């Protein structure tokens, strides 16, 4: 478990300091916003969908290191994949971070996202890690409301 914690810290710090796909798209197909009132994370996610494939993805916003790193890793994970694959990855990631810490969880197919398994031990941080994912789900489903992880 120590190796996973070290990897977690390394990956989170790297993606927080140098987020991938940070910025805006010239012509997004879909835009969604997310807000975590608990710690103030705010996110705008843009997707360029061509057919059923997410051709480009970008995000902007501010928030804690976990929120920003999760958004960065998510954009890398869904770029080039179909909408259905992105939604399936949402389900796997959501199970990863919401399964009780003492229960087994599958890391299969998650790649670098597996580092978020440790977030399960900190319920308040689950909301930080999942904000980008809920925002992505709203974007692919064209839901026009702001994704939230808590009620205000």
C-alpha positions as CSV (number, residue, x, y, z in Angstrom):
1,X,0.0,0.0,0.0
2,X,2.9,2.3,0.6
3,X,3.9,2.2,-3.1
4,X,0.4,3.1,-4.1
5,X,0.4,6.1,-1.7
6,X,3.7,7.3,-3.1
7,X,2.4,6.9,-6.6
8,X,-0.8,8.7,-5.6
9,X,1.2,11.7,-4.3
10,X,3.5,11.7,-7.3
11,X,0.7,11.6,-9.9
12,X,-1.6,14.1,-8.0
13,X,1.2,16.6,-7.6
14,X,2.3,16.2,-11.3
15,X,-1.2,16.7,-12.7
16,X,-2.0,19.5,-10.3
17,X,1.2,21.4,-11.3
18,X,1.0,20.6,-15.0
19,X,-2.6,19.7,-15.8
20,X,-3.1,18.1,-19.2
21,X,-5.7,19.5,-21.6
22,X,-6.1,22.7,-19.5
23,X,-7.6,25.5,-21.5
24,X,-10.5,25.9,-24.0
25,X,-11.5,24.5,-27.3
26,X,-12.1,26.7,-30.4
27,X,-15.4,25.0,-31.3
28,X,-16.7,22.6,-28.5
29,X,-19.7,20.5,-29.2
30,X,-20.6,20.4,-25.6
31,X,-19.8,22.4,-22.5
32,X,-20.6,21.6,-18.9
33,X,-19.9,23.2,-15.6
34,X,-19.2,21.7,-12.2
35,X,-19.1,23.0,-8.7
36,X,-18.1,21.5,-5.4
37,X,-19.4,23.9,-2.7
38,X,-17.7,22.0,0.1
39,X,-14.2,23.2,-0.9
40,X,-14.9,25.7,-3.7
41,X,-13.8,23.6,-6.7
42,X,-15.2,25.0,-10.0
43,X,-14.8,23.5,-13.4
44,X,-15.8,24.1,-17.0
45,X,-15.4,21.1,-19.3
46,X,-15.5,21.3,-23.1
47,X,-15.8,18.3,-25.5
48,X,-15.5,18.2,-29.3
49,X,-17.5,15.1,-30.2
50,X,-17.2,13.8,-33.8
51,X,-19.7,11.1,-34.5
52,X,-19.7,9.1,-31.3
53,X,-16.0,9.8,-30.4
54,X,-14.6,12.4,-28.1
55,X,-12.1,14.0,-30.4
56,X,-10.9,16.8,-28.1
57,X,-11.4,17.7,-24.5
58,X,-10.3,20.7,-22.4
59,X,-11.1,22.0,-19.0
60,X,-10.6,25.2,-17.0
61,X,-11.3,26.1,-13.4
62,X,-9.9,26.3,-10.0
63,X,-9.8,24.0,-7.0
64,X,-7.8,21.7,-4.8
65,X,-5.0,19.5,-6.1
66,X,-7.2,16.4,-6.1
67,X,-9.9,18.0,-8.2
68,X,-7.5,19.5,-10.7
69,X,-5.5,16.3,-11.0
70,X,-8.7,14.2,-11.4
71,X,-9.9,16.5,-14.2
72,X,-6.5,16.3,-15.9
73,X,-6.3,12.5,-15.7
74,X,-9.9,12.2,-16.8
75,X,-9.3,14.2,-19.9
76,X,-6.4,12.0,-20.9
77,X,-8.4,8.9,-20.2
78,X,-11.5,9.8,-22.4
79,X,-9.8,11.7,-25.3
80,X,-10.1,9.6,-28.4
81,X,-12.7,7.2,-26.9
82,X,-16.3,6.9,-27.7
83,X,-19.0,8.5,-25.5
84,X,-20.1,5.0,-24.4
85,X,-16.5,4.2,-23.4
86,X,-16.3,7.4,-21.4
87,X,-19.6,6.7,-19.6
88,X,-18.4,3.1,-18.8
89,X,-15.1,4.6,-17.4
90,X,-17.2,7.0,-15.3
91,X,-19.0,4.0,-13.8
92,X,-15.7,2.2,-13.0
93,X,-14.1,5.4,-11.6
94,X,-17.2,6.1,-9.5
95,X,-17.1,2.6,-8.1
96,X,-13.4,3.0,-7.4
97,X,-13.8,6.1,-5.2
98,X,-17.2,5.3,-3.6
99,X,-16.7,1.7,-2.6
100,X,-16.0,1.4,1.2
101,X,-12.3,1.5,2.0
102,X,-12.4,-2.0,3.6
103,X,-14.1,-3.6,0.5
104,X,-12.2,-4.9,-2.5
105,X,-12.3,-2.9,-5.7
106,X,-11.2,-3.7,-9.2
107,X,-8.5,-1.6,-10.7
108,X,-8.7,-3.3,-14.0
109,X,-8.8,-1.0,-17.0
110,X,-8.2,2.1,-14.9
111,X,-4.5,2.7,-15.6
112,X,-3.2,5.8,-13.8
113,X,-6.7,6.5,-12.4
114,X,-6.1,3.6,-10.0
115,X,-4.2,6.0,-7.8
116,X,-7.5,7.4,-6.7
117,X,-8.3,4.2,-4.8
118,X,-6.9,5.9,-1.6
119,X,-9.4,8.7,-1.8
120,X,-12.1,6.2,-0.5
121,X,-10.5,6.7,3.0
122,X,-11.4,10.4,2.9
123,X,-15.1,10.9,2.1
124,X,-14.8,14.7,1.7
125,X,-12.1,14.1,-0.9
126,X,-14.3,11.7,-2.9
127,X,-16.3,14.8,-3.9
128,X,-13.2,16.5,-5.1
129,X,-12.0,13.5,-7.1
130,X,-15.4,12.9,-8.7
131,X,-16.4,16.5,-9.7
132,X,-14.8,16.4,-13.1
133,X,-16.4,13.0,-13.8
134,X,-19.9,14.2,-12.9
135,X,-19.3,17.2,-15.1
136,X,-18.2,15.0,-18.0
137,X,-21.3,12.9,-17.6
138,X,-23.4,16.0,-17.9
139,X,-21.5,17.1,-21.0
140,X,-21.9,13.8,-22.9
141,X,-25.6,13.6,-21.9
142,X,-26.1,17.3,-22.8
143,X,-27.5,18.0,-19.3
144,X,-27.7,21.8,-19.0
145,X,-27.4,22.1,-15.2
146,X,-24.2,22.6,-13.2
147,X,-22.9,19.3,-11.9
148,X,-22.6,19.4,-8.1
149,X,-21.1,17.1,-5.6
150,X,-23.1,18.6,-2.7
151,X,-26.1,20.7,-2.1
152,X,-25.3,24.3,-1.3
